[in-house]
Amino acid sequence: MRALFIGGTGTISTAVSKLAIENGWELYLLNRGNRPERVPDGARVIQCDISQEKEAAKLLEDMTFDVVADFIAFVPEQIERDIRLFAGKTAQFIFISSASAYQKPLSHYRITESTPLANPYWEYSRNKIACEERLMHEYRNTGFPITIVRPSHTYDERSVPLAVHGRKGSWQVIHRIMQGKPVIIHGDGSSLWTLTHSSDFAKAFVGIMGNPAAIGEAVHITSDESLSWDAIYDAIGRALGVTVKKVHVASDFLAACNPDLRGSLLGDKAHSVVFDNSKIKRLVPGFTATMRFDQGVRLSIDYLLSHPELQVEDVEFDRFCDKVIAAQSEAFKIFQS
């Protein structure tokens, strides 16, 4: 069985690439070759920028695949390109969408694949919805063999999942925790969130590769573990051996102070999510997520602390945290006086 991954070396796809190789897939990765250290042994790299469609078409012209998966398509124009490139060349096309596409705010706390898709807060999610709609149209009208996968918050050893962080990643929050400085958690910290380790995601994803029952279907892949954001930060603190000083700040206020947070908070993390994974378990019998967050985050913390190149200082975000916390503290003082 032959597969082509567009991307294949990211947070989600690296684990999928590795497991596909282990399961005997003949795997090709089409990417720009910027992360050779993440290419698993046995995978063959086709070095190309997929946005250069003519070049990609020439490199792929004599090849056919059992599966093509695009991990880096975000807007409908990229889906149009993929349809042109792979119609008639693959038995299954897997599009990686996003669970953030589900209705916000939710009308019911438990999310299934039939939960409506609507997100007025985040353009990223609306674009993913548009991509899904274009693919479903192509499937219904021409039989283009699509499968849509909706990951939720998925992490690996290179990333510490957080509620609020800056543009430069998670290190500044971790550094604040280690220094004993307060960190911001949106809301009151009690909303539920689902975090999935990439190794668990990979088990389900490889299970739908080449699976005829998955053609024409949309399915999310997540852990069954739902934790409050306070519990998530407490687990991070335990992994660091310190107590996290948590400051709860309203999501609306955070988004008003920093518009970059509007999508990821109001369109995603501010809402409690509990996923019903019955569908993926029907498609992939025996699948279950086995990496608890307290286990996975220890791997992430150990990796971060042992790789100084990932410890990128974010002065702007640090100042933002101090400013927001100080503003809220001053507001408390006004009402206490």
C-alpha positions in Angstrom: 0.0 0.0 0.0 1.4 3.4 -1.1 0.6 6.7 0.6 1.6 10.3 0.0 1.5 12.8 2.8 1.6 16.5 2.0 3.6 17.8 4.9 4.2 14.8 7.1 6.7 16.4 9.6 4.4 18.5 11.8 3.1 18.2 15.3 0.3 15.8 14.2 1.8 14.2 11.1 5.2 13.2 12.3 3.7 10.5 14.6 1.4 9.4 11.7 4.3 9.1 9.3 6.3 7.0 11.8 3.4 4.7 12.5 2.5 4.3 8.9 6.0 3.1 8.1 5.9 0.7 11.0 2.7 -0.7 9.7 4.2 -1.5 6.3 3.1 1.5 4.2 5.3 2.7 1.3 5.3 6.3 2.4 6.2 9.4 0.4 6.3 12.9 2.0 5.9 15.9 -0.3 7.3 18.9 1.5 10.0 21.6 1.3 12.5 19.5 3.1 12.9 22.0 6.0 12.7 19.3 8.7 14.8 16.4 7.7 15.4 15.3 11.3 11.6 14.5 11.6 11.5 12.3 8.5 11.2 8.7 9.7 13.5 6.0 8.4 12.0 4.4 5.4 10.0 7.4 4.2 10.8 8.9 0.8 10.9 12.7 0.4 9.7 14.4 -2.7 11.1 17.9 -2.1 8.7 20.4 -3.5 6.5 23.3 -2.4 3.0 22.1 -3.0 1.9 25.7 -3.8 4.0 25.3 -7.0 1.3 23.2 -8.7 3.0 22.7 -12.0 6.2 21.5 -10.4 4.3 19.2 -8.1 2.2 17.8 -11.0 5.4 17.0 -13.0 7.0 15.2 -10.0 3.9 13.1 -9.4 2.8 12.5 -13.0 3.7 8.8 -13.1 2.6 8.0 -9.6 -0.7 6.7 -8.1 -1.5 6.2 -4.5 -3.8 4.2 -2.2 -4.0 7.2 0.1 -3.1 10.9 -0.2 -3.4 13.0 3.0 -3.0 16.8 3.0 -1.9 18.0 6.4 -1.3 21.6 5.3 -4.4 22.7 3.5 -6.2 25.6 5.1 -8.3 27.4 2.5 -10.6 26.3 -0.4 -8.1 27.4 -3.1 -5.7 24.8 -1.8 -8.4 22.1 -1.9 -9.1 23.1 -5.6 -5.4 22.5 -6.3 -5.5 19.1 -4.5 -8.5 18.0 -6.6 -6.7 19.0 -9.8 -3.6 17.1 -8.7 -5.1 13.9 -7.3 -8.4 13.2 -9.1 -7.9 9.8 -10.6 -4.6 9.3 -8.9 -5.6 8.1 -5.4 -8.1 5.7 -3.9 -8.6 7.9 -0.8 -7.9 11.6 -0.2 -7.8 12.5 3.5 -8.2 16.2 4.5 -7.2 17.3 7.9 -9.8 19.7 9.1 -10.3 20.9 12.7 -12.7 20.3 15.6 -12.7 24.0 16.1 -15.1 24.0 13.1 -17.9 22.7 15.4 -20.6 25.1 16.4 -19.6 28.0 18.7 -21.3 28.3 21.1 -22.4 24.7 21.4 -26.0 23.9 21.7 -25.1 20.6 23.4 -22.0 19.9 25.5 -21.3 16.5 23.8 -19.8 16.8 20.4 -20.5 14.2 17.7 -19.8 14.4 14.0 -23.4 15.6 13.4 -22.8 18.7 15.6 -23.3 21.7 13.2 -20.3 23.4 11.8 -20.3 27.1 12.5 -17.7 29.4 14.0 -18.3 33.1 13.8 -15.3 33.9 15.9 -12.4 32.3 14.0 -11.6 32.7 10.3 -9.3 29.7 10.5 -12.3 27.5 11.4 -14.6 29.0 8.8 -12.0 28.3 6.1 -11.8 24.7 7.3 -15.6 24.5 7.0 -15.4 25.8 3.5 -12.8 23.2 2.6 -15.0 20.5 3.9 -18.0 21.7 2.0 -15.9 21.8 -1.3 -14.7 18.3 -0.8 -18.1 16.9 0.0 -19.5 18.6 -3.1 -16.7 16.9 -5.2 -17.4 13.5 -3.6 -21.2 13.7 -4.2 -20.8 15.0 -7.8 -17.7 13.1 -9.1 -17.0 10.4 -6.5 -13.7 12.0 -5.5 -12.9 9.6 -2.6 -12.6 11.9 0.4 -12.3 11.3 4.1 -12.4 14.3 6.5 -10.5 14.1 9.8 -11.1 16.7 12.6 -8.4 16.7 15.2 -8.9 18.7 18.4 -6.0 20.1 20.5 -3.2 17.6 19.6 0.3 17.9 21.0 3.6 16.0 20.9 6.8 16.0 22.9 7.9 19.3 21.2 4.9 21.3 22.5 3.3 22.0 25.8 -0.5 22.7 25.3 -1.6 25.9 27.0 -4.7 28.1 27.1 -3.1 31.5 26.6 0.3 32.0 25.1 2.1 34.4 22.8 3.2 34.1 19.2 6.5 32.5 20.0 5.1 29.4 21.6 4.8 27.9 25.1 8.2 28.7 26.7 7.4 32.1 28.2 4.4 30.6 30.1 6.6 27.7 31.3 9.3 30.1 32.3 6.8 32.2 34.3 5.6 29.1 36.1 9.2 28.1 37.0 9.9 31.7 38.2 6.9 31.6 40.5 5.2 34.3 38.5 1.4 34.2 37.9 0.0 32.9 34.7 -3.3 33.7 33.0 -6.0 31.1 32.5 -9.1 32.2 30.7 -12.5 32.1 32.4 -12.7 30.6 35.8 -10.5 27.6 34.9 -13.4 25.1 35.2 -14.3 24.7 31.6 -13.5 21.3 30.2 -10.9 20.6 27.5 -9.7 17.6 25.6 -6.0 17.1 24.8 -4.8 14.3 22.6 -1.2 13.0 22.3 0.0 12.7 18.7 0.9 9.0 19.3 -2.8 8.3 20.1 -4.0 10.3 17.1 -1.7 8.4 14.8 -3.2 5.0 15.8 -6.7 6.1 14.7 -5.5 7.9 11.6 -3.5 5.0 10.3 -6.5 2.8 11.0 -8.6 4.8 8.5 -5.9 4.9 5.8 -7.1 2.6 3.1 -10.3 1.9 5.0 -13.2 1.8 2.5 -15.7 2.4 5.3 -14.2 5.8 5.8 -14.8 7.1 2.2 -17.3 10.0 2.2 -17.2 10.3 6.0 -16.1 13.0 8.4 -14.7 11.9 11.8 -13.0 13.5 14.7 -10.1 11.8 16.5 -9.5 12.8 20.1 -8.8 11.4 23.5 -11.7 10.5 25.8 -10.1 12.4 28.7 -11.7 15.8 29.5 -9.9 18.0 32.0 -10.6 21.4 33.4 -8.1 24.1 32.5 -7.1 24.4 36.1 -6.4 20.7 36.2 -4.3 21.0 33.0 -2.1 23.7 34.5 -1.8 21.8 37.8 -0.5 18.8 35.8 2.0 21.1 34.1 3.1 22.4 37.5 3.5 18.8 38.9 5.7 18.0 35.9 7.8 21.0 36.7 7.8 20.3 40.4 6.2 23.6 41.3 2.8 25.0 42.2 1.2 27.1 39.5 0.0 30.6 40.5 -3.1 30.8 38.4 -4.9 34.1 37.6 -8.4 33.7 36.1 -9.3 36.4 33.5 -12.5 36.6 31.5 -12.1 35.4 27.9 -13.9 38.4 26.5 -11.5 40.8 28.3 -8.5 38.9 27.1 -9.7 39.0 23.5 -10.4 42.7 23.8 -6.9 43.3 25.1 -5.3 41.2 22.5 -7.3 40.6 19.3 -4.9 37.7 18.3 -6.6 35.7 21.1 -10.2 36.2 19.8 -10.2 33.1 17.5 -8.3 30.7 19.7 -10.3 31.6 22.8 -13.8 32.8 21.8 -13.8 30.4 18.8 -12.3 27.5 20.6 -10.7 27.1 24.1 -13.3 29.2 26.0 -15.9 26.5 25.4 -16.2 23.2 27.2 -15.7 20.3 24.8 -16.5 16.6 25.4 -16.1 14.4 22.3 -18.1 11.3 21.5 -15.6 9.1 19.8 -18.0 6.3 18.9 -17.6 6.8 15.2 -13.8 6.5 15.0 -14.0 3.4 17.2 -16.5 1.8 14.8 -14.2 2.6 11.9 -11.1 1.5 13.7 -12.1 -1.4 16.1 -9.9 -1.5 19.2 -8.8 2.1 19.0 -8.5 3.9 22.3 -6.3 6.8 23.4 -4.0 5.5 26.1 -1.7 8.5 26.9 -3.1 10.4 29.9 -2.3 14.1 29.9 -0.2 13.9 33.1 2.0 11.3 31.3 2.2 13.1 28.0 2.9 16.5 29.5 5.9 15.1 31.4 7.4 14.0 28.1 6.8 17.5 26.7 8.3 19.3 29.7 11.3 17.0 29.7 11.9 17.6 26.0 11.5 21.4 26.3 13.9 21.6 29.2 16.5 19.5 27.4 16.3 21.5 24.2 17.5 25.1 24.8 16.8 26.0 21.2 13.0 25.7 22.0 13.3 28.1 24.9 12.4 31.2 23.0 11.9 34.3 25.0 8.7 36.3 24.3 9.1 39.7 26.0 6.0 41.1 24.4 3.8 38.3 25.7 5.4 38.5 29.2 4.6 42.2 29.4 1.1 41.5 28.2 0.6 39.0 31.0 1.9 41.5 33.6 -0.2 44.3 32.3 -3.5 42.3 32.3 -2.9 40.8 35.7 -2.0 44.3 37.1 -5.1 45.8 35.5 -7.4 43.2 37.1 -5.7 43.6 40.4 -6.3 47.4 40.3 -10.0 46.8 39.5 -10.3 44.6 42.6 -8.7 47.3 44.7 -11.3 49.8 43.5 -14.2 47.7 44.7 -12.4 46.8 47.9 -11.8 50.5 48.8 
